[in-house]
Amino acid sequence: MMEPVKGSDCRKARAERLARMWGRYVAASGFPGDPHLTDNQKRHILRAAIAGGLELGLLVTNALEAADLEISKDFEPPLPAEPTEALPGTMAKIQVLAERAEAGRQLFAPSDGPFLESWERESGR
């Protein structure tokens, strides 16, 4: 089972995601950056760049980053890397969903297993 996340861990992870997005922005835009900008100023610049037409995918690579910038309604997270055969409601499926959420990917993939067939196979019906 996953350990509860402490508030300080969340803040640290959010700061790390912002730093990665900022680095991608500086690389994509040629903006020289400014070491004196606050995190809030960086978020504002990133949102403005996206609103101004900078391709969203250049900055944001997962749903957590989109949520950090408060643009999650405009972002479609990437599909999971691997499909799962885990049945709905099982601990295996819950673990898969938790891992996908932590990675910032979509929770469900079109290629996830055929649930009815899997259930019938496992239940002997």
MODELLER restraints for C-alpha pairs under 7 A, 6 or more apart:
rsr = mdl.restraints
at = mdl.atoms
rsr.add(forms.Gaussian(group=physical.xy_distance, feature=features.Distance(at['CA:17:A'], at['CA:65:A']), mean=6.26, stdev=0.5))
rsr.add(forms.Gaussian(group=physical.xy_distance, feature=features.Distance(at['CA:21:A'], at['CA:59:A']), mean=5.34, stdev=0.5))
rsr.add(forms.Gaussian(group=physical.xy_distance, feature=features.Distance(at['CA:21:A'], at['CA:60:A']), mean=6.53, stdev=0.5))
rsr.add(forms.Gaussian(group=physical.xy_distance, feature=features.Distance(at['CA:24:A'], at['CA:58:A']), mean=6.89, stdev=0.5))
rsr.add(forms.Gaussian(group=physical.xy_distance, feature=features.Distance(at['CA:24:A'], at['CA:59:A']), mean=5.75, stdev=0.5))
rsr.add(forms.Gaussian(group=physical.xy_distance, feature=features.Distance(at['CA:25:A'], at['CA:59:A']), mean=5.98, stdev=0.5))
rsr.add(forms.Gaussian(group=physical.xy_distance, feature=features.Distance(at['CA:26:A'], at['CA:32:A']), mean=6.46, stdev=0.5))
rsr.add(forms.Gaussian(group=physical.xy_distance, feature=features.Distance(at['CA:26:A'], at['CA:33:A']), mean=6.39, stdev=0.5))
rsr.add(forms.Gaussian(group=physical.xy_distance, feature=features.Distance(at['CA:43:A'], at['CA:69:A']), mean=6.12, stdev=0.5))
rsr.add(forms.Gaussian(group=physical.xy_distance, feature=features.Distance(at['CA:47:A'], at['CA:69:A']), mean=6.57, stdev=0.5))
rsr.add(forms.Gaussian(group=physical.xy_distance, feature=features.Distance(at['CA:50:A'], at['CA:56:A']), mean=5.95, stdev=0.5))
rsr.add(forms.Gaussian(group=physical.xy_distance, feature=features.Distance(at['CA:60:A'], at['CA:66:A']), mean=6.14, stdev=0.5))
rsr.add(forms.Gaussian(group=physical.xy_distance, feature=features.Distance(at['CA:62:A'], at['CA:77:A']), mean=5.36, stdev=0.5))
rsr.add(forms.Gaussian(group=physical.xy_distance, feature=features.Distance(at['CA:62:A'], at['CA:78:A']), mean=6.85, stdev=0.5))
rsr.add(forms.Gaussian(group=physical.xy_distance, feature=features.Distance(at['CA:62:A'], at['CA:104:A']), mean=4.66, stdev=0.5))
rsr.add(forms.Gaussian(group=physical.xy_distance, feature=features.Distance(at['CA:62:A'], at['CA:105:A']), mean=6.24, stdev=0.5))
rsr.add(forms.Gaussian(group=physical.xy_distance, feature=features.Distance(at['CA:63:A'], at['CA:72:A']), mean=6.66, stdev=0.5))
rsr.add(forms.Gaussian(group=physical.xy_distance, feature=features.Distance(at['CA:63:A'], at['CA:77:A']), mean=5.34, stdev=0.5))
rsr.add(forms.Gaussian(group=physical.xy_distance, feature=features.Distance(at['CA:63:A'], at['CA:104:A']), mean=4.72, stdev=0.5))
rsr.add(forms.Gaussian(group=physical.xy_distance, feature=features.Distance(at['CA:63:A'], at['CA:105:A']), mean=6.58, stdev=0.5))
rsr.add(forms.Gaussian(group=physical.xy_distance, feature=features.Distance(at['CA:64:A'], at['CA:104:A']), mean=5.51, stdev=0.5))
rsr.add(forms.Gaussian(group=physical.xy_distance, feature=features.Distance(at['CA:66:A'], at['CA:72:A']), mean=4.73, stdev=0.5))
rsr.add(forms.Gaussian(group=physical.xy_distance, feature=features.Distance(at['CA:66:A'], at['CA:75:A']), mean=6.46, stdev=0.5))
rsr.add(forms.Gaussian(group=physical.xy_distance, feature=features.Distance(at['CA:77:A'], at['CA:104:A']), mean=6.74, stdev=0.5))
rsr.add(forms.Gaussian(group=physical.xy_distance, feature=features.Distance(at['CA:77:A'], at['CA:105:A']), mean=5.25, stdev=0.5))
rsr.add(forms.Gaussian(group=physical.xy_distance, feature=features.Distance(at['CA:77:A'], at['CA:106:A']), mean=5.55, stdev=0.5))
rsr.add(forms.Gaussian(group=physical.xy_distance, feature=features.Distance(at['CA:78:A'], at['CA:105:A']), mean=5.23, stdev=0.5))
rsr.add(forms.Gaussian(group=physical.xy_distance, feature=features.Distance(at['CA:78:A'], at['CA:106:A']), mean=6.05, stdev=0.5))
rsr.add(forms.Gaussian(group=physical.xy_distance, feature=features.Distance(at['CA:79:A'], at['CA:105:A']), mean=5.79, stdev=0.5))
rsr.add(forms.Gaussian(group=physical.xy_distance, feature=features.Distance(at['CA:79:A'], at['CA:106:A']), mean=5.24, stdev=0.5))
rsr.add(forms.Gaussian(group=physical.xy_distance, feature=features.Distance(at['CA:79:A'], at['CA:109:A']), mean=6.12, stdev=0.5))
rsr.add(forms.Gaussian(group=physical.xy_distance, feature=features.Distance(at['CA:80:A'], at['CA:100:A']), mean=6.61, stdev=0.5))
rsr.add(forms.Gaussian(group=physical.xy_distance, feature=features.Distance(at['CA:80:A'], at['CA:105:A']), mean=5.67, stdev=0.5))
rsr.add(forms.Gaussian(group=physical.xy_distance, feature=features.Distance(at['CA:80:A'], at['CA:106:A']), mean=6.10, stdev=0.5))
rsr.add(forms.Gaussian(group=physical.xy_distance, feature=features.Distance(at['CA:80:A'], at['CA:109:A']), mean=6.26, stdev=0.5))
rsr.add(forms.Gaussian(group=physical.xy_distance, feature=features.Distance(at['CA:83:A'], at['CA:109:A']), mean=6.45, stdev=0.5))
rsr.add(forms.Gaussian(group=physical.xy_distance, feature=features.Distance(at['CA:83:A'], at['CA:111:A']), mean=5.53, stdev=0.5))
rsr.add(forms.Gaussian(group=physical.xy_distance, feature=features.Distance(at['CA:83:A'], at['CA:112:A']), mean=4.60, stdev=0.5))
rsr.add(forms.Gaussian(group=physical.xy_distance, feature=features.Distance(at['CA:84:A'], at['CA:112:A']), mean=4.96, stdev=0.5))
rsr.add(forms.Gaussian(group=physical.xy_distance, feature=features.Distance(at['CA:84:A'], at['CA:113:A']), mean=5.86, stdev=0.5))
rsr.add(forms.Gaussian(group=physical.xy_distance, feature=features.Distance(at['CA:85:A'], at['CA:112:A']), mean=6.13, stdev=0.5))
rsr.add(forms.Gaussian(group=physical.xy_distance, feature=features.Distance(at['CA:85:A'], at['CA:113:A']), mean=4.41, stdev=0.5))
rsr.add(forms.Gaussian(group=physical.xy_distance, feature=features.Distance(at['CA:86:A'], at['CA:92:A']), mean=5.81, stdev=0.5))
rsr.add(forms.Gaussian(group=physical.xy_distance, feature=features.Distance(at['CA:86:A'], at['CA:93:A']), mean=4.94, stdev=0.5))
rsr.add(forms.Gaussian(group=physical.xy_distance, feature=features.Distance(at['CA:87:A'], at['CA:93:A']), mean=5.99, stdev=0.5))
rsr.add(forms.Gaussian(group=physical.xy_distance, feature=features.Distance(at['CA:87:A'], at['CA:115:A']), mean=6.23, stdev=0.5))
rsr.add(forms.Gaussian(group=physical.xy_distance, feature=features.Distance(at['CA:97:A'], at['CA:107:A']), mean=5.61, stdev=0.5))
rsr.add(forms.Gaussian(group=physical.xy_distance, feature=features.Distance(at['CA:100:A'], at['CA:106:A']), mean=6.67, stdev=0.5))
rsr.add(forms.Gaussian(group=physical.xy_distance, feature=features.Distance(at['CA:100:A'], at['CA:107:A']), mean=5.76, stdev=0.5))
rsr.add(forms.Gaussian(group=physical.xy_distance, feature=features.Distance(at['CA:101:A'], at['CA:107:A']), mean=6.36, stdev=0.5))
